[in-house]
Amino acid sequence: MLLFHFVVVMAIVAVTATIARASTCAVQDSSKRDCGYGGIDQSSCESKGCCWAPAGQNSVTPWCYYSEASSTGYTLVDVEQTDCGFTGYLNLNSGGTSSFGPDLTKLKLEVMYEAKETVRIKVSDANSVRWEVPQSVINRKTCVSRPSVVDYSVSYTANPFTFEVMRHDGVSLFKTTTPFVFKDQYIELQTEISPSAKTFGIGESTRTNHALKTGQTYTLWAADIPALSMNDNLYGSFPYYLQMLNGKAHGAMLVNSNGMDVRLESNTLTFKAIGAGFDVGSDAQQGMSRFCHLVNQQKKSNCKRRTFRTRRLIAREPRNSKPIGWARVVVPQGNTVQAAG
């Protein structure tokens, strides 16, 4: 009788676990985040606490992916106003995730209204100094005061922490709807995008199409390969994209000297990097001009020309260094441009 009771209890536990896994693994293909690696099998995937669902040969949908509950996210606390914006701290919810190492337990958030059309959102390790692109390579200005008038709004949800930067005409420039991942050597942040948007950039590589194709992963890793070779990474790494939507443009730049993947879907764009930074511009001319002034190490007059030279960000990280995450967002001046294929 005791043996029968034990078997029944074990059976109930097994059924409950199966139902729980099925519910947390019910993720839409477009929202699945890769948890595996090339050649991973089901047992290895599930041993990492991830979900397994074969999607067919050569499918762009990952077979091994995170469950809905695997990204516990952070809670924003201790928000304080500053002369330039506001700051706060992000405490990890629950135990986080185990893939690629443990999540950092405490982060520092800094929101800086740098100019009428620019806001910078910086997320970094609250407990230690981490690697970031040197000031000698990217000469970033220090925000000292908040402008009296801005062309955007910044909103957030405290738990789990997500944020949105919206232009005053109601267009969302950068919107996180799922908790981000911040580990010692891995950062993942996803922004929601319009299915109608055309996306350009994410270089440097050779390809025949201008607009980026959805359902693709674009890898940035400077390889110093001549431009005669198609579909290969070239001399530099430029983690910048430009999006066209309803005749206006905005962009985002990830200031990062390390290798990264950028996954583009019809309604999301996901950065997976060691070290992170975002620079979103909502006007084509202003966005490219600000991008040029940020990375250009030659004459600033080059930014007025059709082309310009930059000191490229080499996609390699110094030994024993650690990543830093930060974001900069630029909003439009009202100019319009025509989208191209």
LINVENUR-V392932 format. One record per residue. N is the residue number from 0. D_FIRST is the distance of its C-alpha to the first C-alpha in Angstrom with 2 decimals. Layout:
N,D_FIRST
N,D_FIRST
This chain:
0,0.00
1,3.78
2,5.37
3,5.08
4,6.22
5,8.66
6,9.94
7,10.60
8,12.36
9,14.28
10,15.31
11,16.63
12,18.47
13,20.00
14,21.18
15,22.64
16,24.44
17,25.83
18,27.15
19,28.70
20,30.38
21,31.69
22,33.25
23,34.91
24,36.12
25,37.83
26,41.31
27,44.51
28,46.19
29,49.27
30,47.29
31,45.21
32,46.11
33,45.91
34,43.27
35,43.74
36,46.56
37,48.19
38,45.85
39,42.57
40,39.48
41,36.31
42,34.17
43,36.99
44,37.51
45,33.97
46,33.69
47,36.57
48,34.61
49,36.84
50,36.46
51,37.14
52,38.77
53,41.27
54,44.52
55,46.52
56,49.00
57,51.74
58,50.21
59,51.41
60,47.98
61,45.83
62,42.69
63,41.12
64,41.65
65,40.70
66,38.26
67,39.55
68,38.01
69,39.05
70,42.53
71,41.94
72,45.68
73,47.69
74,48.77
75,52.49
76,53.49
77,56.69
78,59.08
79,62.73
80,65.96
81,68.44
82,72.05
83,70.90
84,67.65
85,64.42
86,61.79
87,58.18
88,55.08
89,51.97
90,48.66
91,45.74
92,42.88
93,39.38
94,39.08
95,41.17
96,40.65
97,40.14
98,42.11
99,45.56
100,44.72
101,43.88
102,45.76
103,48.52
104,47.43
105,50.81
106,53.72
107,57.15
108,58.52
109,62.28
110,63.88
111,67.65
112,70.06
113,72.51
114,75.00
115,75.65
116,73.84
117,71.51
118,68.32
119,66.39
120,62.67
121,61.59
122,58.09
123,57.86
124,55.79
125,56.22
126,55.59
127,57.72
128,60.79
129,60.05
130,62.15
131,64.25
132,67.26
133,70.28
134,72.90
135,75.51
136,73.88
137,72.92
138,75.28
139,73.35
140,75.16
141,73.84
142,73.26
143,75.13
144,75.42
145,73.97
146,76.29
147,77.43
148,76.46
149,73.73
150,73.08
151,69.27
152,66.39
153,63.26
154,60.08
155,56.60
156,53.08
157,51.84
158,48.08
159,47.31
160,50.89
161,52.84
162,56.57
163,59.24
164,62.97
165,64.86
166,68.52
167,70.52
168,70.85
169,67.09
170,66.21
171,63.17
172,64.21
173,61.00
174,57.67
175,54.29
176,51.41
177,48.53
178,47.90
179,49.74
180,48.43
181,50.34
182,49.40
183,51.37
184,52.53
185,51.48
186,52.56
187,51.66
188,53.31
189,53.43
190,56.08
191,56.14
192,59.19
193,60.83
194,60.25
195,64.03
196,64.94
197,66.62
198,65.67
199,68.06
200,68.20
201,65.50
202,67.74
203,69.35
204,68.84
205,70.73
206,69.68
207,71.54
208,70.05
209,70.98
210,68.15
211,64.74
212,62.27
213,58.97
214,55.74
215,57.21
216,56.63
217,59.89
218,59.83
219,62.47
220,63.40
221,67.07
222,67.80
223,71.65
224,71.86
225,75.07
226,75.00
227,75.87
228,72.22
229,70.29
230,66.87
231,66.93
232,66.94
233,70.48
234,72.27
235,70.69
236,67.67
237,68.37
238,65.20
239,66.99
240,66.50
241,68.68
242,67.43
243,69.63
244,68.64
245,71.01
246,74.06
247,73.17
248,71.53
249,69.31
250,67.91
251,65.52
252,66.03
253,63.45
254,65.47
255,63.60
256,64.79
257,61.48
258,59.97
259,58.07
260,56.63
261,57.63
262,55.52
263,57.32
264,55.58
265,57.19
266,56.04
267,55.15
268,56.69
269,54.54
270,55.87
271,53.87
272,55.95
273,56.29
274,58.56
275,59.56
276,62.35
277,63.26
278,66.71
279,66.80
280,70.21
281,70.77
282,74.30
283,75.24
284,78.47
285,77.21
286,73.90
287,75.60
288,78.26
289,75.77
290,73.79
291,77.06
292,78.15
293,74.79
294,74.67
295,78.39
296,79.99
297,83.36
298,85.93
299,84.48
300,87.06
301,85.00
302,82.51
303,85.23
304,85.55
305,83.62
306,82.03
307,81.47
308,80.38
309,77.50
310,76.11
311,72.86
312,69.47
313,68.24
314,64.53
315,63.68
316,62.37
317,63.82
318,61.63
319,59.39
320,60.19
321,57.85
322,58.07
323,59.30
324,58.81
325,61.58
326,62.91
327,66.34
328,67.03
329,70.43
330,71.42
331,74.25
332,77.95
333,78.08
334,79.42
335,78.08
336,77.80
337,77.11
338,73.82
339,74.19
340,72.00
